[in-house]
Amino acid sequence: MRTIGVLGGMSAESTAVYYRELNRLVRERLGGLHSAELLIRSVDFAPIAELQTQDRWDETGALLAEAARRLEAAGAELVILAANTMHLNADAIEAAISVPFLHIVDATAAALKARGAARPLLLATRFTMEKPFYAERLTAAGLAPLVPDAPDRARLQSIIYDELCQGVIAPESKARVLEMVARGVAAGADSVIFGCTEIGLLLAPEDIDAPVVDTALVHCEAAVAAALG
C-alpha cells in the first residue's frame, strides 16, 4: 500500500470526510483491521480564503506547493488536494513534487462518464464556477458543464463559506440549493456535480432525481485505487 499525502484544511470540515472515506475504502478493499497509510498536511484556511478574495492566486499556489513538498519529504507516495477550488493551483503543486498528483476533476469526469452523463450542473464556490480552470478540464474530457445563474452563484458562495466550512448545516440552505438544482435541470442539466467538497455535508445523492457525483468521494476512490493498485 502506498502512502497517500492529503493536502487539506480547505476546509477542515471536508478534510474530515476525506480521512473517514479513505480509511473506509481501504477497509472495504482489504478487510479486517486494515486502514489507509496517510499523511495529512492541514493548513489554516483563513489566510488562504483572504487571498482568494483578493485574487492573489500566485500566493496561494506558493503556499500549497510548499505544503505538498513537505508531504513528499515526509514520505507521501502520491498526493491529493482535498478541495476543488484550490485545484486552480494544481500546476504549481504538480511542479513542486515528483510523486503523482491525482486531480479531482479527472476523477469527477471519469465518474460522470461512467454514469452516462454529458451536461452536468456544477455546484461549487464562485471561484470554481466562474473561473475557467474547472470547466475547461471537464470540457476537455468531453463534458458540457452548466453553472447556476449569478444570483444563485452568490447565494451558494455564502452557504459554503459562511455555513458549511464552519460546520453549520441549515435546512433552509438545503432547500435553496435543491431549488438551484431544479433550475439547472430545467435548463438542460442531466446530472449534478457536488463541486465543492463541503456540499456533500448538506446534500445527499438521494435528494436529487438525477445522477450525482460527489467530488470528495470519487477523489477518495481514485486515491485508494492508486494506493492499492
Phi, psi and chi 1 to 4 in degrees:
 res  aa     phi    psi   chi1   chi2   chi3   chi4
   1 MET       -  127.9 -175.3 -168.6  -46.8      -
   2 ARG   -82.7  150.7  -70.4 -162.2  -77.6  175.8
   3 THR   -81.8  126.0  -60.8      -      -      -
   4 ILE   -91.6  126.2  -58.0  168.4      -      -
   5 GLY   -95.8  121.5      -      -      -      -
   6 VAL  -107.4  118.6 -179.1      -      -      -
   7 LEU   -95.6  103.6 -176.6   47.7      -      -
   8 GLY  -127.6 -163.9      -      -      -      -
   9 GLY    96.0    2.8      -      -      -      -
  10 MET  -124.3   59.7  -59.1  160.4  -76.8      -
  11 SER  -108.9  173.6   68.3      -      -      -
  12 ALA   -62.1  -30.6      -      -      -      -
  13 GLU   -60.3  -45.6  -64.1  -66.5  -37.8      -
  14 SER   -81.0  -26.1   60.3      -      -      -
  15 THR   -62.1  -34.5  -59.1      -      -      -
  16 ALA   -62.8  -34.8      -      -      -      -
  17 VAL   -63.5  -43.5  172.3      -      -      -
  18 TYR   -59.0  -46.4  -89.5   75.7      -      -
  19 TYR   -59.1  -46.4 -178.0   77.1      -      -
  20 ARG   -64.0  -46.7 -177.0 -169.1   70.9 -134.8
  21 GLU   -70.8  -39.7  -73.3  -60.5  -52.4      -
  22 LEU   -60.9  -43.1  -70.7  166.5      -      -
  23 ASN   -68.7  -39.8  -77.5  -62.2      -      -
  24 ARG   -61.9  -43.4 -177.8 -171.8   66.7   80.1
  25 LEU   -67.6  -39.1  -71.3  164.4      -      -
  26 VAL   -65.6  -43.4  168.7      -      -      -
  27 ARG   -61.8  -39.1 -175.5  172.3   62.0 -110.8
  28 GLU   -64.2  -39.2 -172.5  175.9  -85.7      -
  29 ARG   -76.2  -40.6  -73.3  -84.4  -63.6  -89.2
  30 LEU  -105.4  -19.7  -59.6 -178.4      -      -
  31 GLY    80.4  176.2      -      -      -      -
  32 GLY    58.0 -132.2      -      -      -      -
  33 LEU   -96.1   14.5  -63.8  176.2      -      -
  34 HIS   -66.4  145.3  -75.4  -73.5      -      -
  35 SER  -146.0  170.2   55.2      -      -      -
  36 ALA   -75.6  145.6      -      -      -      -
  37 GLU   -83.8  110.6  -68.1  -81.6   -1.5      -
  38 LEU  -130.4  145.7  -63.2  175.5      -      -
  39 LEU  -125.6  131.1  -70.0  167.2      -      -
  40 ILE  -120.4  126.4  -60.0  176.0      -      -
  41 ARG  -111.1  102.5  174.2   69.8  176.5   95.0
  42 SER  -102.7  113.3 -172.8      -      -      -
  43 VAL   -88.3  163.0  -58.5      -      -      -
  44 ASP   -77.0  117.2 -179.5    5.7      -      -
  45 PHE   -75.1  -28.1 -172.0   32.8      -      -
  46 ALA   -56.9  -49.4      -      -      -      -
  47 PRO   -63.1  -34.7  -20.4   31.6      -      -
  48 ILE   -68.4  -42.7  -70.2  174.2      -      -
  49 ALA   -61.1  -37.3      -      -      -      -
  50 GLU   -65.2  -41.8 -178.9   62.4   25.2      -
  51 LEU   -64.0  -35.8  -69.2  171.6      -      -
  52 GLN   -58.3  -47.2  -71.1  176.9  -18.6      -
  53 THR   -64.5  -24.3   63.5      -      -      -
  54 GLN   -94.6    4.2  -61.9  171.5   17.2      -
  55 ASP    60.3   34.9 -134.6   25.4      -      -
  56 ARG  -101.0   65.4  -67.6  161.1   61.9 -176.7
  57 TRP   -75.2  -25.4  -62.4   98.9      -      -
  58 ASP   -62.0  -36.5  -73.4  -13.6      -      -
  59 GLU   -72.7  -39.1  -66.6  176.2   54.3      -
  60 THR   -65.0  -37.5   61.9      -      -      -
  61 GLY   -62.0  -40.7      -      -      -      -
  62 ALA   -64.4  -41.0      -      -      -      -
  63 LEU   -63.1  -45.7  -71.2  169.1      -      -
  64 LEU   -73.3  -33.4  -63.8 -174.5      -      -
  65 ALA   -61.7  -42.4      -      -      -      -
  66 GLU   -65.1  -41.2  176.9   57.4   26.2      -
  67 ALA   -63.1  -38.8      -      -      -      -
  68 ALA   -67.4  -39.3      -      -      -      -
  69 ARG   -59.4  -39.7  -83.9 -168.1  -69.3  -92.6
  70 ARG   -66.3  -37.1  -68.5 -174.9 -177.3 -175.0
  71 LEU   -62.6  -45.5  -81.6  172.7      -      -
  72 GLU   -63.6  -42.7 -177.8  176.7    8.3      -
  73 ALA   -62.1  -29.9      -      -      -      -
  74 ALA   -80.7  -10.3      -      -      -      -
  75 GLY   122.3    4.4      -      -      -      -
  76 ALA   -64.2  134.3      -      -      -      -
  77 GLU  -103.6   -7.9  -64.0  169.7  -81.3      -
  78 LEU  -156.7  156.2   61.4   96.0      -      -
  79 VAL  -127.9  137.6  171.2      -      -      -
  80 ILE  -126.1  147.2   57.5  173.6      -      -
  81 LEU  -105.3  114.1  171.7   58.6      -      -
  82 ALA   -84.1   56.7      -      -      -      -
  83 ALA  -166.3  146.7      -      -      -      -
  84 ASN   -84.9  -51.3  -78.1  -83.4      -      -
  85 THR   -56.0  -41.6  -64.8      -      -      -
  86 MET   -73.7   -2.8  -60.0  -43.3  -60.6      -
  87 HIS   -68.8   -7.5  -85.7   74.6      -      -
  88 LEU   -56.4  -27.9 -170.2  150.4      -      -
  89 ASN   -98.4   18.1  -67.4  135.4      -      -
  90 ALA   -58.5  -39.6      -      -      -      -
  91 ASP   -62.7  -41.0  -71.2  -14.0      -      -
  92 ALA   -65.1  -38.9      -      -      -      -
  93 ILE   -67.3  -47.7  -65.9  167.5      -      -
  94 GLU   -59.6  -38.0  -75.5 -171.6  -78.2      -
  95 ALA   -69.0  -20.4      -      -      -      -
  96 ALA   -89.0  -12.8      -      -      -      -
  97 ILE  -128.2  160.4   58.0  177.5      -      -
  98 SER  -107.5   -7.8   59.7      -      -      -
  99 VAL   -90.3  163.0  -62.8      -      -      -
 100 PRO   -62.0  143.3  -23.5   33.9      -      -
 101 PHE  -115.6  121.0  175.9   75.9      -      -
 102 LEU   -95.8  111.7  -56.0 -174.1      -      -
 103 HIS   -78.4  132.1 -159.3  -65.7      -      -
 104 ILE   -64.7  -32.5 -160.8  167.9      -      -
 105 VAL   -70.1  -34.2  178.0      -      -      -
 106 ASP   -63.7  -43.4  -63.4  -17.9      -      -
 107 ALA   -63.9  -38.7      -      -      -      -
 108 THR   -67.0  -46.6  -61.4      -      -      -
 109 ALA   -61.8  -41.7      -      -      -      -
 110 ALA   -63.0  -40.3      -      -      -      -
 111 ALA   -67.5  -39.7      -      -      -      -
 112 LEU   -62.7  -45.8  -74.7  162.6      -      -
 113 LYS   -66.0  -35.5  -66.3  169.6   84.4  169.4
 114 ALA   -63.9  -27.6      -      -      -      -
 115 ARG   -88.8    1.9  -69.8  159.5  171.1   75.9
 116 GLY    76.7   18.9      -      -      -      -
 117 ALA   -86.8  152.4      -      -      -      -
 118 ALA  -133.9  -31.3      -      -      -      -
 119 ARG  -125.1   76.8  -60.3 -162.9   69.9 -161.3
 120 PRO   -78.3  145.6   30.3  -36.5      -      -
 121 LEU   -87.1  122.2  176.1   69.1      -      -
 122 LEU   -93.6  112.3  174.9   59.7      -      -
 123 LEU  -102.6  120.1  -60.0  177.0      -      -
 124 ALA  -164.7 -172.5      -      -      -      -
 125 THR   -68.0  162.9   67.8      -      -      -
 126 ARG   -57.7  -38.7  177.6  173.1   56.5   82.0
 127 PHE   -62.9  -44.7  -49.2  111.3      -      -
 128 THR   -68.8  -36.7  -58.9      -      -      -
 129 MET   -76.0  -30.5  -68.3 -173.9  -72.7      -
 130 GLU  -102.6  -28.2  -64.3  179.2   -2.6      -
 131 LYS   -84.6  153.9  -68.4 -175.6  178.4  -66.8
 132 PRO   -78.3  -15.2   26.8  -34.6      -      -
 133 PHE   -58.0  -35.7   74.7  100.1      -      -
 134 TYR   -83.9  -52.0 -152.7   94.3      -      -
 135 ALA   -62.2  -36.8      -      -      -      -
 136 GLU   -65.0  -37.3  -75.2  179.9   -7.3      -
 137 ARG   -71.1  -37.1 -160.6  167.7 -177.9  111.2
 138 LEU   -63.7  -42.9  -71.1  171.4      -      -
 139 THR   -62.6  -40.7  -59.6      -      -      -
 140 ALA   -63.1  -24.2      -      -      -      -
 141 ALA   -87.1    2.7      -      -      -      -
 142 GLY    95.0   15.1      -      -      -      -
 143 LEU  -106.5  160.7  -59.6  164.1      -      -
 144 ALA  -125.3   81.8      -      -      -      -
 145 PRO   -71.1  148.9   26.2  -34.6      -      -
 146 LEU  -115.6  155.8  -52.5  174.7      -      -
 147 VAL  -128.4  156.7  -63.1      -      -      -
 148 PRO   -62.1  166.7  -21.6   33.5      -      -
 149 ASP   -73.2  172.8   61.5   19.4      -      -
 150 ALA   -57.3  -46.5      -      -      -      -
 151 PRO   -61.2  -39.0  -24.1   35.1      -      -
 152 ASP   -68.7  -35.8  -80.7  -11.9      -      -
 153 ARG   -63.3  -42.2  -67.0 -162.0  -59.5  -89.3
 154 ALA   -65.4  -41.0      -      -      -      -
 155 ARG   -64.7  -42.4 -169.9  172.7  -63.8  113.0
 156 LEU   -67.1  -38.0 -172.0   52.2      -      -
 157 GLN   -57.5  -44.3  173.3   84.4   -4.5      -
 158 SER   -65.7  -42.5  176.6      -      -      -
 159 ILE   -60.9  -42.0  -70.0  169.3      -      -
 160 ILE   -66.9  -51.8  -69.0  167.9      -      -
 161 TYR   -80.2  -39.8  -81.5   79.7      -      -
 162 ASP   -85.6  -17.3  -61.3  -23.3      -      -
 163 GLU  -121.9  -69.7  -61.7  175.8   20.0      -
 164 LEU   -62.3  -42.9  -59.0 -179.2      -      -
 165 CYS   -65.8  -16.5  -73.0      -      -      -
 166 GLN  -108.1   14.3  -60.7 -177.3   47.6      -
 167 GLY    79.1   16.0      -      -      -      -
 168 VAL   -98.5  121.1  176.5      -      -      -
 169 ILE  -115.7  109.0  -49.9  -62.0      -      -
 170 ALA  -111.2  125.4      -      -      -      -
 171 PRO   -56.6  -36.6  -24.8   34.3      -      -
 172 GLU   -67.0  -31.2   58.1  -89.6   23.5      -
 173 SER   -71.3  -38.1  -66.3      -      -      -
 174 LYS   -58.8  -43.7  177.9  175.5 -178.8  176.0
 175 ALA   -62.2  -40.4      -      -      -      -
 176 ARG   -65.3  -41.0  -72.6 -178.8  177.8  178.2
 177 VAL   -69.6  -36.1  178.1      -      -      -
 178 LEU   -64.9  -32.1  -71.7  173.7      -      -
 179 GLU   -65.3  -38.3  -70.5  169.6    0.8      -
 180 MET   -62.1  -41.9  -64.2  178.2 -159.2      -
 181 VAL   -61.3  -44.5  170.4      -      -      -
 182 ALA   -60.6  -40.9      -      -      -      -
 183 ARG   -66.2  -37.7  -74.0 -170.4  -77.1  -87.2
 184 GLY   -66.1  -41.9      -      -      -      -
 185 VAL   -64.1  -40.0  170.0      -      -      -
 186 ALA   -63.4  -28.2      -      -      -      -
 187 ALA   -85.0   -2.7      -      -      -      -
 188 GLY   119.3    1.0      -      -      -      -
 189 ALA   -68.4  138.9      -      -      -      -
 190 ASP  -109.5    3.8   65.0    0.0      -      -
 191 SER  -166.2  173.5   51.9      -      -      -
 192 VAL  -135.9  135.0  177.9      -      -      -
 193 ILE  -104.7  122.7  -59.4  171.8      -      -
 194 PHE   -78.9   83.3  -69.4  178.5      -      -
 195 GLY   -88.9   17.9      -      -      -      -
 196 CYS  -132.1  134.3  170.9      -      -      -
 197 THR   -67.8   -9.1   51.3      -      -      -
 198 GLU   -90.8  -15.2  -73.4   79.5   22.1      -
 199 ILE   -64.3  -31.1  -71.1  178.6      -      -
 200 GLY   -65.7  -12.3      -      -      -      -
 201 LEU   -77.0  -23.3  -58.6  172.1      -      -
 202 LEU  -100.1  -40.6 -176.5   67.4      -      -
 203 LEU  -119.4  154.9  -57.2 -179.5      -      -
 204 ALA  -117.6  152.0      -      -      -      -
 205 PRO   -53.6  -32.2  -27.9   36.6      -      -
 206 GLU   -67.1  -14.5  -63.4   75.8   21.7      -
 207 ASP   -76.2  -11.5  -64.5  -36.1      -      -
 208 ILE  -125.6  132.1  -63.1  168.8      -      -
 209 ASP   -90.5   57.3 -169.5   20.9      -      -
 210 ALA  -165.7  159.1      -      -      -      -
 211 PRO   -59.3  138.3  -23.9   34.3      -      -
 212 VAL  -126.5  137.6  171.3      -      -      -
 213 VAL  -118.4  116.6  169.6      -      -      -
 214 ASP   -88.6  111.7 -175.1  -33.0      -      -
 215 THR   -61.1  -37.7   54.6      -      -      -
 216 ALA   -60.7  -42.5      -      -      -      -
 217 LEU   -70.8  -44.2  -57.1 -172.3      -      -
 218 VAL   -71.1  -28.8  -61.6      -      -      -
 219 HIS   -65.0  -43.3 -157.9 -160.6      -      -
 220 CYS   -62.1  -41.2  -72.0      -      -      -
 221 GLU   -61.4  -42.2  -71.1  168.1    3.3      -
 222 ALA   -65.4  -39.0      -      -      -      -
 223 ALA   -66.4  -42.4      -      -      -      -
 224 VAL   -67.9  -39.3  168.1      -      -      -
 225 ALA   -60.4  -40.6      -      -      -      -
 226 ALA   -70.0  -39.8      -      -      -      -
 227 ALA   -68.2  -34.3      -      -      -      -
 228 LEU   -95.7  -15.9  -61.6 -178.4      -      -
 229 GLY   -78.4      -      -      -      -      -
